[in-house]
Amino acid sequence: MKKYQLLVGGEWRDPSSGAWLESMNPFTGAPWALVPRGGKADVDAAVAAAKAAFCRQSEWRRMTATGRGALLHRLGDLVAVEAERLAEIETRDNGKLLAEMRAQLNYIPQWFRYFGGLADKIEGRVIPIDKPGVFNFTREEPLGVVAAITPWNSPLLLAAWKLAPALAAGNTVVWKPSEFSSVSALEFGELFERAGFPPGVVNIITGFGNEVGEPLVTHPDVAKVAFTGGDRTGEQVYQMAARGIKHVTLELGGKSANIVFDDADLTAAVNGVVSGIFAATGQTCIAGSRALIHRSIYPEFAERLLALARTARMGDPLDSGTQVGPITTRPQYEKVLDYIRIAKEEGALCRMGGAAASRPECGSGWFVEPTIFTDVRPEMRIANEEVFGPVLSIIPFDDEEDAIRIANNTVYGLAAGVWTASMRRALMMTERLEAGTVWVNTYRAISYMSPFGGYKRSGLGRESGAEAIREYLQTKSVWIDISGSSPNPFVMR
């Protein structure tokens, strides 16, 4: 097994603890790499390196915005060259399909190119101030050291969502990937030096949340925390960051509704519902885990959905024919099975799956059969809590108002889907659904150009799109007296 090191100040070093963690392959259930078990001393060193790289005299701070953009473009080009290798590493580390990881890695360069292009478009403005004899303008300036904390389901994609705008804005970064899927991050770390980033601009510390994440979030020299993960952990991150009055971006969980009306193209809608929950084995924050189906088409839709879902091929995620891979971690595997048990106890009818997969093609990995429940009531736990696995609840609705009520009756608000042929209905639903992203007649589409984020407990702030770069900037207002007069010093001007 390859033994990795931490990236601190441009140097690869062993963890101060002298300990490593086994990274498990979800398909085999066996360890395949050793990841450093970082601790507070490593966090302190990484933050110090990032702070030094951000100081006024540093190479990074003296670099022009155009120069920063050129580095990001170069990084994007390197990712494109290394995409296939990194995709295979991600698949071995988190069990998602190689086809999915390959698509993500081939798309990730666009984030670095897009924000590289935005780097020298960060502009203040001149304000026609209402005070005579005064010139007022604003400057947009970087925040400082950013803590980027990423999850195990799409490690490099979700890191790019944070790193690209943070670096384009002129910040420095300490990146903590999930302890369950750190290998791709450490392999990615080599690209920063190859792209020409000065030492300390990006640092990578791996390890457990309480040993690395907490000291990183609470470190007094960290100005901003960008976190993606579950809402309960996000709440803790938010509370810890609040004690230091830090800037925070949170991209958290979801319980997204995929709503199908009676005028929808049923073939397209069935495909969209299957894609929304069984793609990525349901391990995505935008999973359409609640299928809301108009009562008049409910029986037909359920049968067509079951027929398509039963064709899903499970197996080795490195195999191009596999459509549903394993659950990424053993704890998550057990959590998904526990939610299936709870749903059955609450009276939901399991029409498909509902157990651990024991197919020969699943080997000894952590597989759960794609599962579909009908007879689901909106108040059931399976319809309210994020399962983060291949488990779908089908819920009937009567009309538009009923669909909106059920869809919005959740603490989450990350995404939603609407399937209809009516433009009036589509526009009305996109207005009234409480979600940061609403797809109409499609699902699970993202772009570096479009903002992404949640309502309610699904998070704060936005990632991707031009809006994202503002999450890593602060505004300074500058006043210059040009009148030549001396106003009364005891009166506010």
Stockholm file with secondary structure:
# STOCKHOLM 1.0

chainA/1-493         MKKYQLLVGGEWRDPSSGAWLESMNPFTGAPWALVPRGGKADVDAAVAAAKAAFCRQSEWRRMTATGRGALLHRLGDLVAVEAERLAEIETRDNGKLLAEMRAQLNYIPQWFRYFGGLADKIEGRVIPIDKPGVFNFTREEPLGVVAAITPWNSPLLLAAWKLAPALAAGNTVVWKPSEFSSVSALEFGELFERAGFPPGVVNIITGFGNEVGEPLVTHPDVAKVAFTGGDRTGEQVYQMAARGIKHVTLELGGKSANIVFDDADLTAAVNGVVSGIFAATGQTCIAGSRALIHRSIYPEFAERLLALARTARMGDPLDSGTQVGPITTRPQYEKVLDYIRIAKEEGALCRMGGAAASRPECGSGWFVEPTIFTDVRPEMRIANEEVFGPVLSIIPFDDEEDAIRIANNTVYGLAAGVWTASMRRALMMTERLEAGTVWVNTYRAISYMSPFGGYKRSGLGRESGAEAIREYLQTKSVWIDISGSSPNPFVMR
#=GR chainA/1-493 SS CEECCEEETTEEECCTTCCEEEEEETTTTEEEEEEECCCHHHHHHHHHHHHHHHSTTSHHHHSCHHHHHHHHHHHHHHHHHHHHHHHHHHHHHHCCCHHHHHHHHHHTHHHHHHHHHHGGGCCCCEECCSSTTEEEEEEEEECSEEEEECCSSSHHHHHHHHHHHHHHTTCEEEEECCTTSCHHHHHHHHHHHHHTCCTTSEEECCSCIIIIIHHHHHCTTEEEEEEESCHHHHHHHHHHHHHTTCEEEEECCCCCEEEECTTSCHHHHHHHHHHHHHGGGGCSTTCCCEEEEEGGGHHHHHHHHHHHHTTCCBSCTTSTTCCBCCCSSHHHHHHHHHHHHHHHHTTCEEEECCSBCCCGGGTTSCCBCCEEEESCCTTSGGGTSCCCSSEEEEEEECSHHHHHHHHHCSSEESEEEEECSCHHHHHHHHHHSCCSEEEESCCSCCCTTSCBCCEETTEESCBSHHHHHHTTEEEEEEEEECSCCCCCTTSCC
#=GC SS_cons         CEECCEEETTEEECCTTCCEEEEEETTTTEEEEEEECCCHHHHHHHHHHHHHHHSTTSHHHHSCHHHHHHHHHHHHHHHHHHHHHHHHHHHHHHCCCHHHHHHHHHHTHHHHHHHHHHGGGCCCCEECCSSTTEEEEEEEEECSEEEEECCSSSHHHHHHHHHHHHHHTTCEEEEECCTTSCHHHHHHHHHHHHHTCCTTSEEECCSCIIIIIHHHHHCTTEEEEEEESCHHHHHHHHHHHHHTTCEEEEECCCCCEEEECTTSCHHHHHHHHHHHHHGGGGCSTTCCCEEEEEGGGHHHHHHHHHHHHTTCCBSCTTSTTCCBCCCSSHHHHHHHHHHHHHHHHTTCEEEECCSBCCCGGGTTSCCBCCEEEESCCTTSGGGTSCCCSSEEEEEEECSHHHHHHHHHCSSEESEEEEECSCHHHHHHHHHHSCCSEEEESCCSCCCTTSCBCCEETTEESCBSHHHHHHTTEEEEEEEEECSCCCCCTTSCC
//
